[in-house]
Amino acid sequence: MMNMDLKNMENNIIEVVNNAMESVVSINSTIVARNSYEPLKGSGTGFIIDRSYIVTNNHVVENSEEVEVILNSGEKLNGIVTGMDPQTDIAVIKVNKNDLKPLKLGDSENIRVGQIAIAIGNSLGLPGGNTVSMGVVSAKNRPMPWANFVLEGLLQTDAAINPGNSGGPLMNLKNEVIGMNTAIIPFAQGIGFSIPVNTIKNVTYEIINNGHVRRKYLGITGVDIKKYSDNKKTGVLIVDIDRYGPAYESGLRPDDIIISVNDNKIETMRDLINSLSNVKDSAELIILRNGVKYKSSIKFKTPKIIKID
């Protein structure tokens, strides 16, 4: 006879899956390739975040000529890509329907390593509906191992994630989305990654309201100083600077080393990018110049594209 605690957990998992299924969609994309006689077809997953909006991975719909959204009911809808953000691998699709059921979004701050995670998605594009797998949150704040300043702060999970799962939700036992499944490490066993839900909330808000993600522009080219230093010094060395950017206007110059942003220690470019993504209109930087520490107050700008025809 099944232990009642296990039976209750089983019922909880079934309830989460049943509630989420209505809001998980399959996505088919069509790309017209110049070097191919036949259009390239792709498939992935998405989930509803608003009555007319669906979120998925950028790589699922990137360069697509057509996007088809298939609801759990089997209804097919034409999707319009509202905006994409390659840096976080997030895209938002709008459909001509305003009564979709959105999933409840959780809070990344409450995610704990070891908690149960349920992945739902169009695994391998298999017919017959979405696939469900379960595991735990294996780690937090992972960088993508092969990425260069892209896809930071990911959740690592051992829930099975296969091609086609991309864009599907990672759920907790409270019926909340805690992440969006985005990738697996080729040839690895049981290692998958999900974009944390707070990143999804921030990026989708920017895309829906502005059509793109507005990021802080510091105006520097930097490198990790530890790659060029023999004395284990850490920080970001400024090797070039935009003379019209906020860093220059705040007094920063080439050869300065950024070691702190808003009291957060900066050791690498990854640290700097992560810290800047969490600030609003200004930040306090501490730099090293000729071995002496200085403080600089930065007011950020948003780069503008100006029509000059």
C-alpha positions as CSV (number, residue, x, y, z in Angstrom):
1,M,0.0,0.0,0.0
2,M,1.4,3.4,-1.0
3,N,2.5,5.7,1.8
4,M,0.0,8.5,2.2
5,D,2.7,11.2,1.9
6,L,3.8,9.7,-1.4
7,K,0.2,9.4,-2.5
8,N,-0.4,13.1,-1.6
9,M,2.7,14.1,-3.6
10,E,1.6,12.0,-6.5
11,N,-1.8,13.7,-6.5
12,N,-0.1,17.1,-6.2
13,I,2.1,16.4,-9.3
14,I,-0.9,15.2,-11.3
15,E,-2.8,18.4,-10.3
16,V,0.1,20.6,-11.4
17,V,0.3,18.8,-14.8
18,N,-3.4,18.9,-15.4
19,N,-3.7,22.6,-14.6
20,A,-0.6,23.5,-16.7
21,M,-1.4,21.5,-19.8
22,E,-4.1,23.9,-21.0
23,S,-1.6,26.7,-21.0
24,V,1.3,24.9,-22.7
25,V,1.4,25.2,-26.5
26,S,3.3,23.6,-29.4
27,I,5.1,25.9,-31.8
28,N,5.9,25.1,-35.4
29,S,8.2,27.5,-37.3
30,T,9.0,27.8,-41.0
31,I,12.3,29.2,-42.3
32,V,12.8,29.9,-45.9
33,A,16.5,29.1,-46.5
34,R,18.3,30.5,-49.6
35,N,20.3,27.4,-50.2
36,S,17.4,25.0,-49.9
37,Y,14.5,24.2,-52.2
38,E,12.3,23.2,-49.3
39,P,11.4,25.4,-46.3
40,L,13.1,24.4,-43.0
41,K,10.6,23.3,-40.4
42,G,11.2,23.5,-36.6
43,S,9.2,22.8,-33.5
44,G,9.3,23.8,-29.9
45,T,7.2,24.7,-27.0
46,G,5.7,27.8,-25.4
47,F,3.4,28.7,-22.6
48,I,0.8,31.4,-22.1
49,I,1.7,34.4,-20.0
50,D,-1.2,36.7,-20.8
51,R,-4.6,36.3,-22.5
52,S,-3.1,36.9,-25.9
53,Y,0.7,36.4,-25.4
54,I,2.9,33.3,-25.4
55,V,6.6,33.1,-24.4
56,T,9.1,30.7,-25.9
57,N,12.8,30.5,-26.6
58,N,14.3,32.9,-29.1
59,H,16.0,30.1,-31.0
60,V,12.6,28.4,-31.6
61,V,11.3,31.3,-33.7
62,E,14.4,33.1,-34.8
63,N,14.4,33.9,-38.6
64,S,11.0,32.3,-39.0
65,E,8.8,33.4,-41.9
66,E,5.8,31.7,-40.3
67,V,4.9,30.7,-36.8
68,E,2.1,28.3,-36.0
69,V,0.8,28.0,-32.4
70,I,-1.1,24.8,-31.5
71,L,-3.2,25.0,-28.3
72,N,-3.7,22.0,-26.1
73,S,-7.2,21.7,-27.5
74,G,-5.7,21.2,-31.0
75,E,-6.7,24.6,-32.3
76,K,-4.2,26.1,-34.6
77,L,-3.4,29.8,-34.6
78,N,-1.1,32.1,-36.6
79,G,1.5,33.7,-34.3
80,I,3.2,37.0,-34.7
81,V,6.6,37.5,-33.0
82,T,6.2,40.6,-30.9
83,G,9.8,40.8,-30.0
84,M,13.0,38.7,-29.4
85,D,15.9,38.9,-27.0
86,P,18.8,36.7,-28.1
87,Q,20.9,37.5,-25.1
88,T,18.4,35.7,-22.8
89,D,17.0,33.4,-25.5
90,I,13.5,34.7,-24.9
91,A,10.8,35.6,-27.5
92,V,7.2,36.7,-27.2
93,I,4.4,35.6,-29.6
94,K,1.0,37.3,-29.9
95,V,-2.0,35.4,-31.3
96,N,-5.4,36.8,-32.4
97,K,-7.2,35.4,-29.4
98,N,-7.8,37.1,-26.1
99,D,-9.2,34.4,-23.8
100,L,-6.1,32.2,-23.3
101,K,-5.4,30.9,-19.8
102,P,-2.0,32.2,-18.5
103,L,0.2,30.2,-16.1
104,K,1.0,31.6,-12.7
105,L,4.6,32.9,-12.6
106,G,6.6,32.3,-9.4
107,D,9.6,34.1,-7.9
108,S,13.2,33.2,-8.6
109,E,14.2,34.3,-5.1
110,N,12.2,31.5,-3.6
111,I,13.7,28.7,-5.7
112,R,15.8,26.2,-3.7
113,V,18.3,23.7,-4.8
114,G,16.8,20.2,-4.3
115,Q,13.1,21.2,-4.8
116,I,11.0,19.2,-7.2
117,A,10.8,20.5,-10.7
118,I,8.4,19.4,-13.4
119,A,9.2,20.0,-17.1
120,I,6.4,20.1,-19.7
121,G,7.0,20.3,-23.4
122,N,6.7,19.1,-27.0
123,S,9.6,16.7,-26.5
124,L,11.1,15.6,-29.9
125,G,7.9,16.8,-31.6
126,L,6.3,13.5,-30.8
127,P,2.6,13.1,-31.8
128,G,0.0,12.7,-29.0
129,G,0.6,15.8,-26.9
130,N,3.1,17.2,-24.5
131,T,5.6,15.1,-22.5
132,V,6.0,15.5,-18.7
133,S,9.3,14.7,-16.8
134,M,10.2,15.4,-13.2
135,G,13.4,15.9,-11.3
136,V,14.9,18.5,-9.0
137,V,16.6,21.9,-9.2
138,S,20.2,20.7,-9.3
139,A,21.9,24.2,-9.1
140,K,21.2,27.9,-9.5
141,N,23.0,30.7,-11.2
142,R,24.7,28.6,-13.8
143,P,26.3,30.2,-16.9
144,M,25.9,28.3,-20.1
145,P,29.2,26.4,-20.4
146,W,29.8,27.3,-24.1
147,A,28.2,30.7,-24.1
148,N,30.1,34.0,-24.3
149,F,28.3,36.5,-22.0
150,V,25.0,35.0,-22.9
151,L,22.4,33.0,-20.8
152,E,23.6,33.9,-17.3
153,G,22.1,32.8,-14.0
154,L,20.4,29.7,-15.3
155,L,18.7,27.0,-13.3
156,Q,20.2,23.5,-13.7
157,T,17.8,20.6,-13.5
158,D,17.9,16.8,-13.9
159,A,14.3,16.7,-15.3
160,A,14.6,15.2,-18.8
161,I,14.8,18.0,-21.4
162,N,15.0,17.0,-25.0
163,P,14.9,18.8,-28.4
164,G,11.4,20.2,-28.7
165,N,11.1,20.9,-25.0
166,S,12.7,24.3,-25.6
167,G,10.4,27.1,-24.5
168,G,8.3,24.9,-22.2
169,P,7.7,25.7,-18.5
170,L,9.5,24.3,-15.5
171,M,6.9,24.1,-12.7
172,N,7.0,23.7,-9.0
173,L,4.5,21.9,-6.8
174,K,2.6,25.2,-6.2
175,N,1.4,25.4,-9.8
176,E,3.9,28.1,-10.5
177,V,6.4,28.5,-13.3
178,I,9.9,28.7,-12.0
179,G,11.7,28.6,-15.3
180,M,11.6,28.1,-19.0
181,N,13.5,25.1,-20.4
182,T,16.1,26.2,-22.9
183,A,18.9,23.7,-23.5
184,I,20.7,20.5,-22.7
185,I,24.5,19.8,-22.8
186,P,25.2,17.5,-25.8
187,F,26.3,14.0,-24.8
188,A,25.7,14.8,-21.0
189,Q,23.5,12.7,-18.8
190,G,20.7,14.4,-16.9
191,I,21.8,18.0,-17.2
192,G,19.4,20.6,-18.5
193,F,19.0,24.3,-18.1
194,S,16.1,26.7,-17.6
195,I,15.8,30.4,-17.7
196,P,14.7,31.6,-14.2
197,V,11.2,33.0,-14.0
198,N,12.2,36.5,-12.8
199,T,14.3,36.9,-16.0
200,I,11.2,35.8,-18.0
201,K,9.0,38.4,-16.2
202,N,11.5,41.3,-16.8
203,V,12.2,40.5,-20.4
204,T,8.6,39.8,-21.5
205,Y,7.5,43.0,-19.8
206,E,10.0,45.0,-21.8
207,I,9.1,43.2,-25.1
208,I,5.4,43.6,-24.7
209,N,5.6,47.3,-23.6
210,N,8.6,48.5,-25.7
211,G,9.0,45.9,-28.4
212,H,12.6,45.2,-27.3
213,V,14.7,45.0,-24.1
214,R,16.2,48.2,-22.9
215,R,19.6,47.5,-21.3
216,K,22.0,49.8,-19.5
217,Y,24.8,51.1,-21.7
218,L,28.0,51.6,-19.9
219,G,30.1,52.5,-23.0
220,I,33.3,50.4,-22.4
221,T,35.1,47.5,-23.9
222,G,36.5,45.4,-21.0
223,V,38.4,42.2,-20.3
224,D,39.0,40.1,-17.2
225,I,42.2,41.5,-15.7
226,K,43.1,38.1,-14.2
227,K,43.8,36.8,-17.7
228,Y,46.6,39.4,-18.0
229,S,47.8,39.7,-14.4
230,D,50.3,37.5,-12.6
231,N,49.4,38.7,-9.1
232,K,45.9,37.2,-8.9
233,K,44.3,40.6,-9.3
234,T,40.6,40.4,-10.3
235,G,38.2,42.9,-11.9
236,V,37.4,44.3,-15.4
237,L,40.1,46.2,-17.2
238,I,38.8,49.0,-19.4
239,V,40.6,48.7,-22.7
240,D,38.5,51.1,-24.7
241,I,35.8,53.6,-23.9
242,D,33.1,55.5,-25.8
243,R,33.9,59.2,-25.3
244,Y,30.2,60.0,-25.4
245,G,29.1,57.2,-23.1
246,P,28.2,57.4,-19.4
247,A,31.4,55.7,-18.2
248,Y,33.6,58.4,-19.8
249,E,31.3,61.2,-18.6
250,S,31.6,59.8,-15.1
251,G,35.4,60.0,-15.2
252,L,36.4,56.4,-16.1
253,R,39.3,56.0,-18.5
254,P,41.2,53.2,-20.3
255,D,43.4,51.2,-17.9
256,D,41.0,51.7,-15.0
257,I,39.9,48.4,-13.4
258,I,36.3,48.1,-12.2
259,I,36.2,46.1,-9.0
260,S,32.7,46.8,-7.6
261,V,29.2,47.8,-8.7
262,N,26.8,48.9,-5.9
263,D,28.9,47.0,-3.4
264,N,28.8,43.8,-5.5
265,K,32.3,42.5,-6.1
266,I,33.3,42.4,-9.8
267,E,35.9,39.8,-10.8
268,T,34.9,39.1,-14.4
269,M,33.0,40.5,-17.3
270,R,30.2,38.1,-16.4
271,D,30.0,39.7,-13.0
272,L,29.8,43.1,-14.5
273,I,27.1,42.2,-17.0
274,N,25.0,40.5,-14.2
275,S,25.4,43.5,-11.9
276,L,24.4,46.0,-14.5
277,S,21.3,44.0,-15.4
278,N,20.0,44.5,-11.9
279,V,20.5,48.3,-11.6
280,K,18.0,51.0,-12.5
281,D,19.1,54.5,-13.6
282,S,22.4,54.8,-11.8
283,A,25.1,52.9,-10.0
284,E,28.1,53.4,-7.8
285,L,31.3,51.9,-9.2
286,I,34.6,51.4,-7.4
287,I,37.7,51.4,-9.7
288,L,41.4,50.9,-9.3
289,R,43.6,53.5,-11.0
290,N,47.3,53.1,-10.6
291,G,46.7,51.0,-7.4
292,V,44.4,53.6,-5.8
293,K,40.7,53.1,-5.3
294,Y,38.2,55.7,-6.6
295,K,34.4,55.8,-6.5
296,S,32.4,56.9,-9.6
297,S,28.7,57.5,-9.8
298,I,27.3,56.4,-13.2
299,K,24.1,57.6,-14.8
300,F,23.0,55.3,-17.5
301,K,21.8,55.9,-21.0
302,T,19.8,53.9,-23.5
303,P,21.4,53.8,-26.9
304,K,19.3,55.4,-29.6
305,I,19.1,54.6,-33.3
306,I,18.5,57.8,-35.3
307,K,17.2,57.9,-38.8
308,I,19.6,59.9,-41.1
309,D,18.2,59.4,-44.6
